[in-house]
Structures are given as structure tokens and as C-alpha cells.
């Protein structure tokens, strides 16, 4: 069960980081810096939670 949760959080972290980069690279996107910041912080938070779950498993 925990392994599936860890992998799910890791996948969401990667997708959030990719979304942040895609939004930042759009030249005419309103609030792109703010949106990038929110998504990249979310990616780091999800990555941190995935690491905590992985450490608990071992």
C-alpha cells in the first residue's frame, strides 16, 4: 500500500514540475511567474512527501 502511495506522489511531483516549466515557457501567459512558483513549490512538496514515505518503508 505505501509503495503505491510513494509512487503516486512521485509521479504527481514530476507532472507538477513539468507543468510549471511548460507554463513558464509560454511567452504571453498571464501570471506565469506566479503560476510557475505555485506549481514548482507543489512539486517539491510532493517529492518531499514521497521521500518520507519511502524512508518509512525501509
Secondary structure, 3 states (H helix, E strand, C coil): CHHHHHHHHHHHHHHHHHHHHHHHCCCCCCCHHHHHHHHHHHHHHHHHHHHHHHHHHC
